[in-house]
Each structure stands twice: as structure tokens, then as C-alpha cells.
């Protein structure tokens, strides 16, 4: 790559070149079969996903937001219930709660890992109870690909009778203290949006659980609540089936996923070694192996850095410039405290650098040099 060549924030083309013929053949097999919804590739993908992470059951669905809603509906969450969610994340986590008439209660996050703060979770439970709500669940989000600190969060949830759903939209493929994402909590959800570490060529998602009874309910709900057949509707459901073509694509991508995870980890380690003296780099929990959906630093005057990097041909992204408890659609819902100070500060200071498994060292060095020059100038 020449010194002035365009740098991709996420390079899906490089992966496409690696897998091109395999994916083409897989897609054509799915098309030729004529079974476009819940075809055999969906069951095969579910089996492979389950084997990959060690979960007893994997249930494919239409997208990551639906995955959250499927579990909430299967758990009969509804009006009067409170679900604790972090304020610093994408809106889908809270959005799915509101679909069912339940109330999201926003809690703060930790300043170094960006994930749910156990102390704030406890405060949020108290706020929910004081407001006449029934706290029933917590949804930690494994932000930017690092699992939340579940050894700290799960005892809080257990003490107050809450079940936990892990939002692993960005972290499928990561591990936490010897456990792969997908085996923690009552259920784990993920997204196969194209930009995710394991992404398809459209939308897709999945739920993981070790509870076979919950899995059976989830499969019913994703297909309109069907029982013995599609005209026997035994519960209120959704239309959230994973299409066969996306499953076929994901099977091929899953075959190289471990290689890509290792590459992401090498790239993140190089970033941290090169930048830790000039910016705040992400902290990795002891015993945790993130999948690095994004590599996110913290820096004062973030906007000036982003402008300088753009001028140098280096793209950046900001996740998430407005915390959920300050957004128009969600600011009337309760929060653990009137000011969620960490989430609000992170919204002003985080910026993500290019991250994907095909980022070579020469390009990464160019990015690092641009950061150093921008901050020195």
C-alpha cells in the first residue's frame, strides 16, 4: 500500500478475497436448494456455533436486536418489569426492553473497560424498586468485544433475584476466565451484522443457552409462536428467522474465525504497545481474551485528533457520542443516578481506530505515526 493510499476502517474486501470462491459456492448451493428460510444450512450453522463456544443450544434469528427481544419475550418480561442496562452502548439493548412494555433502567460503566459497573447496577436496582418497578433482569453489554466482568456482576444479580442476559453483539469469539462467550448467564445474544467480528452479508443474529426448555420456546417464538406446525400458534411470537443464504455465508466465515481472532489480538497488542504513552488504551481484564470488534482509545480533544487523522487519510469512528440516558427517546427512563458520570465522560473522549484481521503492520504503523504526530502537533 502506498503512503497515501486509502485506509479502510473495517476491510471486508480482504476477507472476501480470501473466501470468495468458497462463499460463492455456498451461496449457490443455498439458492439451488430453494429452501431460503430455515434451510438445512441454518441447522448446520447452529450446530457449529454451539460447538464453537460450548453452549448447549444455539438458535439463529433475523438480527441481534431480535435476539434480545426473543429472550425477553421467552422470559415473559413485560409491563411493570425493570431491566438494568448500561448507558454507554448502542440503543438496541434498551430498545428491545421497551418493545415489551418493560422499563430500561440505565446504569453506569467502568472507565477502563467500558463495561457495566457492578456498584452502579446495585444502585439501579434500588432506583427501580423505589419507583415501584420489579427488577427482573440485567443485560451487561460486552462493549467493543471485551466480556464484562461477570464474576463481579453475577453475584449482584443473584443477590437481588435477577437473571442475566449477556449482550455479546460485539464479543462472540471472546473468552472470559476460561469460558467462551455464549456460556455465561441465562442466555447470550449476538449479532451477525456485516461489521461484527463474525458477520454475514446482511442481517443475522443468534441466541445461546444451556437450557433446552428455553431453547424450545425461543425456536417457537422466532416463528410466530408456532407449536406442532405453522398453523398451531401456542404463544405470541415474532417473525425472526435466519435466512439460509446468510447461514451458508456464516458457515464459511466460521471456518476461519479462530485465525481472524488471533490476528485481531496481535493487532490490538501492537496498538497498545505503541500508543499507551500518549493516549488511554483499553484495559483488558485478567483472564479475559477480547475479540476486538473495535480498538477504542480515550483522548482529550477527541474531535481535533479525528480531524487530524482524517487529513492524514486515517478513518476513525466514535461509539457512542450520546449515552442512552441522554438520548431523546430514552431520557425519560430512570437511571441509577441523575448523572452517570463515566458514561458521559466516555461519550466525549472515546475514538476508535481502524481494526480488522487484515490490517497489516505497515498500515498500522502509518496509523500509529499519524496519531503521534497529531498529538505532538
N, C-alpha and C positions, 0 to 999 in steps of 0.2 A: 504494500500500500504506500502510495506517495505521501509526502509530508502534508500535503494539502487535501488529501482525499477525504471524502465524507465519512464520518464515523457513525455507525448505527447505534442507537441506544439499546435496542434488542435486535439482534441479527437473526431473523427467521430464515433468511435466504440461504445462509451457510448450512443450516440443518437440512433444508430442503435439498440442497445439492448432495448431501451425504446420503439421504434416504430416498431420493427422487424415484428411482425405478421400483423400489420395494413398496412405497406408498401408492404409486400409480397402479401396480398390480393388485394391491389390497383393495383399493377403491373400486377397480373394475370388477373384482370378484363380488363385492357387495352389490354393485349395480346389476351385474348379470344375474344375481340370485333373485332379484325382485323383492327381497324382504327388507324394506327400507327402514322400518321401525321395529326395534327389539328383535332384529335378526340374530342369527347364531353368533355373530361376532360380538354382540353385546354380552352374552353369557360367557364367552371366552375371555373377553376383557375383564369382566367382573371376577372370574376365577384367577386371572393373572394378577390383578390388582390386590386381591385378597392374599395371594401367595407372597407378593412383593412386600407387603407391610405386616403380614402376620395376623390380620384381622379375620375373625371367623366368617364375616359376611361383607360383601361389597355390593352396593345397589347403585347402578348407573341412573342418571337422571338428566334433565334438559340443561341445567346450568347450576352454578354454585349457589345462587340465591334460592332457587327452588330446593336445593339440598337442605338448606337451613329450615325452610318452611315445612318440608316433609317431616323432619324430626319433630319440630314444634307441634305440628298437627297430630302426629302419631302419639305424642305425649299429652295430647288434649289441653294444650296451653290455650288460654282464652281470656275473656273479659275478667278484669279484677286481678289477673296474674301479673307479676313483675318479673322481668328477665334482665339480669345485670349484664351490660355490655360496655366495652371500652369506648371512650370518647374519641380516641385517636385511631381511626380506621376508616375504611370505606363504608358508605351508608348502608350497604346491603345487609350487614349484620343486624342493625336496628330495624331496617325496613321489613324484614321477614317477620319480626316480632309484631309489628303494627298490623300486618295483614290479618292476624288472627284476633285482633282486638285487645291484645295484651299491651302492657306498658314497658318500654325500654327504660331502664334506669342507668344513667351514664356514670362510669367510674373512671378514675384517673389511671395513668400508665406510669411505668418506671422510666426514669430519664436516660438510662443507658442501654436498655434492651427494647424499649418502646412498647412493651407488653403489659398486660393488666397488673395493677398494683394490688397485692393481697390486702393491704391495710385499707385502701380505698374501696375494695369490694365489700369489706365488712361495714364500712360507713354507708355504702349504698344500700345494703340490706336493711340497715336501721332506718334510713330515709324512706325506703319503700314501706316498711311496716308502719312508720309514723304517719304515712299518707293513706293508710287503710288498704294497702295492696298486699297480696300474698306473694312473697318472693319464692319462686319455684325453680329457677334455673339460672345458670351463669354461662355466658359464651365468651371465653377467652379467645382472642384472635392471635394466631402465630404470625405477627407482623413481619413483613419483609423476608419471611422464610425461616425465622427462628422460633422454635417452640416456646410458648410461655413457660413460666416456672411452675409447673403443675404440682411439684412436691410442696410448694407453698400455698397454692390456690385450692387444691382439692380438700385439704383439711378444713379450710374456712367454709367451703361449700357444704361439706359433710356435717359440720357443727350446726349449721342452720337448716339442714334438710333439703338442700338444693341439689339437683342433678346438673351435670356439666356436659355441654356440647362444645367440642373443640372446632373452632373455625380455622381450618387448615387450607383455605383457598390459596394461600401463598407458600405453604410449607410441606405439601405432600412430597415425600422423599427424605425429609429430615428425620433425625433421631433425637430422643431426649432420655438421657441416662439409661441407655441400653434398650429403650423401647422405640420402635419406629412410629412415626405419626400415623394414626389410624387405630391405635390400640390403647388410647387414653380416654377416660371419661365414658359416659353412657353411649356416646356416638361422636364420630368425627365427620366433618363435611369437607369437601374440596371442590375446586373449580378447574375445568379444563379450558378456560378462556385462552385464546392463542398465545398471549404474552406470559402465561404462567410457566413455571419450570417444566411441567408436563402439560402441554396444551394441544388442542386439536385444531381443526381448520374452520371452526365455527364456535358454537357454544356447547358446553357439556359440563357435567358435574357428577359427583358420587357421594354416597354416604357409606361409612364403615361402622360396624358394630360387632360385638361378640355375642349379642343377644339374638338368637334365632327368631324369637317371637316378635321382637321389634322389627327385624328384617322382613318378616312376612307382612306385617302391617305397612311398612314402607313401600313394598312392592305393590300392594293393593292400592295405596293412596296415589302413587305415581301414575296409575292407570285408572283414574276416575273412581277409585274406591271399589274396584271390582272384586267379586267373590269367585265363584266357580267359573264364570265367563264374563264377557264384557257387558252382558245384559243383566247380570246379577250384581247390583251395586249395594254393598253391605255397609258402607261408610261414606262420608263425604270425602271426596278426593280431589285430585288435580290432574291436569294433562302435562306430565313431565317425564316423558320417555326419551331416553338417549337414542339418537338415530344410528342406524347400522354403519353408515359411511364414517361417521366420527369415531365410532368404536374401532373400525378397521384401521383408521389412521393412528389411533392411540396405541393399538397393539404393536405397531411397528415402532412407534416412538418409545414405548416402554422397554423395548429390547435394548436400546442404547442409553436408557435413562441413568443407569448407575455410572456409566462413563461420563455423562454430562454433569452429574452431581459432583464427581471428583474434580472435573475441570472448573466448575464454579467455585469450589472450595480453594483450589490453587489460586484462582484469580482474586478472590476475596483476601486471601492471606497476603498476596503481593500488594494489594491496595493498602491494607492496614500497616504493613511494614514501611511502606513508602510515605504514608500520609499521617501517621499517628502523632508526629511532632508539630503539625501545622493545623490540623482540624481534630474534632472529636470523632473518632472512628467507632463503629458499633462494638459493643461488648458482647462476647459470646459466653453464655453460661457454662460453668464447669460441667462436663459430661454431655454437652449439647453439640450436635452437628447440624448447623443450619443448611438449608438448600439454596440460600442466597437468591431469592426471587428478585430482590433489589439490593444494591450496595448503597447504604444511606449514611451520609456524614452529617454532622452538625457544625454550623459555622455562623458567626456573626456577619451581618450584612450579606445574607444569602443572595439577595437579588443582584448585588454588584458582582458577586462571583459567577452567577449564572450568565450575566451579560458578557463578562469577560471570556467565559468558556465558549459561549455561542460565537463570539467574534473569532475564537481560535478554532472553530469547527467542531467543538465538543458539545454534544447534546446533553441536557440534564432534564430531570423531572422533579416535581415537588409533590410528594404524597405526605400529608394531606393539608392543604393550606388553611382550611377552616375545620376545626374539630366539630364533631357531630352536635354537641350540646350548644353550639353557637349557630348552627345552620337553621335557615328559616323553617324547614319542615319539621325540625326536631327540638327546637329550643324551648318549647312549652313542656317537654317531658322532664321528669325530675333528674337531678344529679346528686352524686354523693356529697358534694359541697357546692356552694354557689360559684366558686372559682375552681376549676380543675387546672391548677397552675402548670403542671408538667405538660399536659396535652396542649395547652395554649402556647407555652414556650416552644415546644417542638414544632408546632404549626408555623412558627416564624423562623425557625433555624435549620430545619432539615432540607437536604437536597440529595438526590440520588444520581449516581454516576453510571455510565454505561456498564451493563452486566449481562453476559450471556456466555454459554460454554465455548464459543468460538472466537472470543476476544483474545487475539494473540499478544505476545509480550511487547512487541514493537508498538502496537496501537495503544496498549495500556500505558506504556512509558510516555507516549505522547500526551495521554490524558493527565497523567500524574504531573508531567512537566507544566502543562497548561494551568493546573491547579496551583502549583507552587509559584509560578510566575504571576498569576492573578493575585494571590495573597501577598506576595512580596511587593507588588506594584501599588 
